[in-house]
């Protein structure tokens, strides 16, 4: 059976054709094929396009390519700083197993929420300052968690890589991908 829907032709065995060529996938049951077709059609309805490159490229590969080829926009910098590399390494650790197409608004928001609640691991120190209390907050007695500005910096690192790979590989990202509850950059009160 074939039915047409806004210029897209779908078939029962899991083929979807239209706009950007033909997407094909084989399934062992017709139910799984229908689920896949519905998922693709929903993505097309929401963002207008489905990219094969986004289905193939993992975030890990995108981050590696970014580090190799991207140039900072600032003329003062000639290369990406060590701090940016460390931030990107942390983001890569969290997203390395995901394809670009699997990184959704909900997944990014969940990552931000979990990151804000993550306790900071105690650092090994050669010399311990007398006021250092092992990463425990003096007021609450609990382990300190990452600040909103740190999470925000990591979010923008994720965004920078996704936009860079999207431009490089001609991938159309979901326009709502970065519409999240943004952590504040600075609350107006210094901790020092």
N, C-alpha and C positions, 0 to 999 in steps of 0.2 A: 504494500500500500504506500502510496505517495500522496502527501498533501502539501499544498503551498501556503506559505504564510509570509506576507510582506517581502516577496522576492527571494525567500529562502526555501530551498527544496530539501525536504528530509525524507529519509527512507528508513524502513524498519530495521535494517541491519546495522544502523549506527553511522550512516553517512550523512553529512550535512554539507550542502553546497550553497554558494552564493558569494557576494561581495569580494572576499579576499581569497578566493580559490575554494578548494574542497577540503573539508576536514573529514577524516575517516578514522574509525576505530572499530575493532571487531569485539563482539561480546559473545559469551556462551549462552545468554538468554535474551529474549526480546524485552523483558522487563528492564534489564540493566541498560540496554540500548536506549529505551525510552527515557530513562532517568538521565542518561548522559545528554541526550538531545535536548531535553527540557532545561538542563543546567546551562548548556551552551546558548540556547535561545534566550534564557533569562539574562545571561551575561551580555548578549548582543543588545537586548532591550535596554539594559542599564547603561552600558558604556558605548554602545554603537559598534563595537568591533571585538573580534577575538583574534589574538595573535599567536601564531605557532611558535615564534621565538620566545614569548613569555612562558609557554608550556615547556620549553626545552632548557632554558637557561636557569640555573640555580642561583640563589643569592650569593653563595660562596664564589662561584665563577665571576659574577658581576663585581663583587668586592675586589677580587684579585685583579681583574681587568682595570678597575678604577684605580687601584694603587699603581699599576704599571703605566697607565696611559694618561690619566687625568692630570691637568695642570691647574694650580690654584689661580683664582681670578685676580688676586692681588699681584701687582707688578713687583712688590717688595719681596715676595716669596718666590723662590725658584722651584721648590718642591714641597710636597706635603710634609707637615711637621710630624715629629715623633708622637706628640699628643694626639693628633688626628689619627695617626696609625693605630695607637692604642685604643682609642674610642671605636674606631672601625673594627678592630679585632674583637672587641666585646660584642658589638652589634652582630658581627659575622658569626660569633659563637652561638648567639640566640636564633639566627635566621638561616644558618648554613644549609639546613636540610630542606628548605622550602624553595620551590620554583617561584619565579617572579609572579606568575599568575595566581599562586596560592597565597600571596601576601595581600590580605584584604584589610579593609577598614577595621573590622571587628578584631582581627588578629593583632593589628598594630595597637588598638586600644587596650586589649587584654595584656599585651606585652608591657605597655606603659603602666598599667595598674599594678601588675606583678612587680615590675622594676621599682616602683615607688615603695613597695612593702619589703623589698629584699634587704636583709641586714648586710652591712658592709663587713667584709671579711677582715679580721685583724691582720695587720701588716707585720712582717718580721722586721725587727728594728735592732740595729747594732747597739744603740744606746737608747735607753728608755728615759724619756723626760719625766721628772717627778710629778707633773700634772697629768700625764697620760694614764688613762684608766682602762685600757684595753678595748676601746671602742664602745664603751657603755655610756649612755646618756645620763648625766648626773641628775637631771630632774625626774626622769621616769624610771631609771634603773634598768632599762631595756637596751638591747643592741641598737646602735644608730643605723638608720636606713639611708639610702641614697637621697640626696636633696633633689628638689624639683628642677633646679638649674642643671644638675648633672644628667638627669633623665631627659631633659629638653635637648641638651647637647647631643646625646646619643640618638634621639629621635631625628634631629636634623642631619646627622651623619647617615642614618638609614635613608632619609628622604633624598639626600644628595646623590647617593649611589643609585637609587631607583630612577631618579630623573636622568642621571647621566647615561645609564644603560638603555633607558627608553629612547633617548635621543640617538644614541649610537646604533641601536638595533632596530629603530623605527617601530617601537612597541608603544601602543596607546594604553596608558595606564587609566584605571578607573578614576574619573574626575573627583570622586568622593574619597579616594584612598587616604588622603592626609587630613580629612575632616574629623579630627579627634578632640577630646578634651585635653587641651594643651597644658602641660605643667608650666607654672609661672617661671619667668627668668630670674626674678628677684622680688622678694616679698616686701622690700623696703626697710627691712631690719637686718643689720649686720650681726653675725654671731660672734664677731670678735670684739 
